[in-house]
Amino acid sequence: MKNTQWKLRDAILLALIGIIFSVIYFLMDPLYQIISGGLTVIGLQAFAGELTIGVWMMAGPLAAYLLKKPGTALLAEMIGAAGEMFLGGYWGAATLISGMVQGAGSELGFTLTGYKKGSTSLWLSTLTGTVVTFVWQFFHSGYGHYHFGMLVVLFVVRYLSIFFFSGVLVKGIEKLLDRSKFMQTHTD
């Protein structure tokens, strides 16, 4: 693992990512409620969380992908969750538990590659994030009561959401920052 020493600009970038995403997460709360309500009418309410979880997991992979330092995914998700909670998010203090689970799931993918291989770490974090959050959901939300086929579909939808929002979009954000020369001037 290379450069694990934190600089002030790393901490500021991490905080900015967490704060920006706390606002995004807070704005997602009513959208989630609308999606959940619409899916409840047709008996598919469980899919509301699966479709939207990728958005709630973006801060961690973005921070870890840009900063390549241990703990960044977990810290970014915790900052985002705390900000969402303080803004008055629907789930209150329980948001912190979700942030910890989501951050740990994302962090695991980067940890397994030693934070060295940018894209490999990012794609692996989408998988580990999916597995960790799905296991949490299995116990927390009673997914154990669903039949195996439903569990498979829920898992696949969750993975696709995380892969798109926390993988593809994060990679796109990194490319935009790279083209703008922002990361070159702020990570030297």
C-alpha positions in Angstrom: 0.0 0.0 0.0 1.5 3.3 -1.0 1.1 6.7 0.6 -1.1 6.2 3.6 -0.1 9.5 5.3 -3.0 11.9 5.5 -2.5 15.6 4.5 -4.9 18.4 5.3 -6.1 18.5 1.7 -7.0 14.8 1.9 -9.1 15.4 5.0 -10.8 18.4 3.4 -11.6 16.5 0.3 -13.0 13.6 2.4 -15.1 16.0 4.4 -16.4 17.7 1.2 -17.4 14.4 -0.3 -19.2 13.4 2.8 -21.0 16.7 3.2 -22.0 16.9 -0.5 -23.4 13.3 -0.4 -25.2 14.0 2.9 -27.3 16.5 1.0 -27.8 14.0 -1.9 -28.8 11.3 0.6 -31.2 13.7 2.3 -32.8 14.6 -1.0 -33.1 10.9 -1.8 -35.3 10.3 1.2 -38.5 11.6 -0.3 -37.7 10.0 -3.7 -37.3 6.6 -1.9 -40.6 7.1 -0.2 -42.4 7.7 -3.5 -40.7 4.7 -5.1 -41.5 2.6 -2.1 -45.2 3.7 -2.1 -45.5 3.0 -5.8 -44.0 -0.5 -5.5 -46.0 -1.3 -2.4 -49.2 -1.0 -4.4 -48.1 -3.9 -6.6 -46.5 -5.9 -3.8 -42.9 -5.2 -4.6 -41.9 -2.7 -1.8 -38.7 -4.6 -1.0 -37.3 -3.5 -4.4 -37.4 0.2 -3.4 -34.3 -0.2 -1.3 -32.6 -2.4 -3.9 -33.2 0.0 -6.7 -31.9 3.1 -4.8 -29.2 1.7 -2.5 -26.5 2.5 -5.0 -27.0 6.2 -4.6 -26.7 5.9 -0.8 -23.3 4.1 -1.3 -21.6 6.6 -3.6 -19.6 8.7 -1.0 -17.5 5.8 0.2 -16.3 4.4 -3.2 -15.7 8.0 -4.5 -13.6 8.9 -1.5 -11.6 5.7 -1.5 -11.1 5.8 -5.3 -9.8 9.3 -5.3 -7.8 9.3 -2.1 -6.6 5.6 -2.1 -6.2 5.6 1.7 -7.4 3.1 4.3 -10.6 4.1 6.0 -11.8 6.7 3.5 -14.8 4.7 2.3 -16.0 4.1 5.8 -15.4 7.7 6.9 -17.0 9.2 3.9 -20.2 7.1 4.3 -20.3 7.9 8.1 -19.9 11.7 7.3 -22.7 11.4 4.7 -24.9 9.4 7.1 -24.4 11.9 9.9 -25.1 14.8 7.7 -28.3 13.2 6.4 -29.4 12.5 10.0 -28.6 16.1 11.1 -30.5 17.5 8.1 -33.6 15.6 9.4 -33.5 12.4 7.3 -36.4 10.0 7.7 -34.5 7.3 9.5 -32.9 9.4 12.2 -30.0 7.9 14.2 -30.5 4.5 12.4 -28.9 6.2 9.4 -25.5 6.0 11.2 -25.8 2.2 11.3 -26.6 2.1 7.6 -23.7 4.3 6.9 -21.4 2.1 8.9 -22.6 -1.1 7.1 -22.4 0.5 3.6 -19.0 2.1 4.3 -17.6 -1.2 5.6 -18.9 -3.0 2.6 -17.3 -0.5 0.2 -14.1 -0.4 2.2 -13.6 -4.1 2.0 -13.3 -4.1 -1.8 -10.5 -1.5 -1.6 -8.8 -3.3 1.4 -8.6 -6.6 -0.5 -6.6 -4.9 -3.3 -4.4 -2.8 -0.9 -5.8 0.4 -2.4 -3.4 0.0 -5.3 -5.5 -1.0 -8.4 -7.9 1.8 -8.9 -10.5 0.3 -11.2 -10.1 -3.2 -9.8 -10.7 -1.9 -6.3 -13.7 0.1 -7.4 -15.4 -2.8 -9.1 -14.5 -5.2 -6.2 -16.1 -2.6 -3.8 -19.4 -2.8 -5.7 -19.4 -6.6 -5.1 -18.3 -6.5 -1.5 -20.7 -3.6 -0.8 -23.5 -5.6 -2.3 -22.7 -8.7 -0.2 -22.2 -6.9 3.1 -25.3 -4.8 2.8 -27.4 -7.7 1.6 -26.4 -9.8 4.5 -27.3 -6.9 6.8 -30.7 -6.5 5.1 -31.3 -10.3 5.3 -31.3 -10.0 9.1 -32.4 -6.4 9.7 -35.4 -6.4 7.3 -36.4 -10.0 7.5 -35.3 -11.1 4.0 -35.0 -14.6 5.4 -38.8 -14.9 5.0 -38.5 -14.6 1.2 -38.2 -17.7 -1.0 -34.8 -18.3 -2.6 -35.9 -17.0 -6.1 -37.0 -13.7 -4.6 -33.7 -13.4 -2.7 -31.7 -14.0 -5.9 -33.7 -11.3 -7.7 -33.3 -8.8 -4.8 -29.5 -9.5 -4.7 -29.1 -9.0 -8.5 -31.2 -5.7 -8.5 -29.1 -4.5 -5.5 -25.9 -5.3 -7.3 -27.0 -3.6 -10.5 -27.9 -0.4 -8.5 -24.6 -0.4 -6.6 -22.6 -1.3 -9.8 -24.2 1.6 -11.7 -24.2 4.4 -9.0 -21.2 3.4 -6.9 -19.2 2.0 -9.8 -20.0 3.5 -13.2 -21.0 6.9 -12.0 -18.1 7.1 -9.5 -15.7 6.2 -12.3 -17.3 8.9 -14.5 -16.9 11.5 -11.7 -13.3 10.6 -11.4 -12.7 11.0 -15.1 -14.4 14.4 -15.1 -12.2 15.4 -12.1 -9.1 14.1 -14.0 -10.0 16.0 -17.1 -10.5 19.2 -15.1 -7.0 18.7 -13.6 -8.6 19.0 -10.1 -7.1 15.8 -8.8 -3.7 16.5 -10.3 -3.4 19.8 -8.5 -4.9 18.6 -5.3 -3.2 15.2 -4.7 0.5 16.0 -5.3 
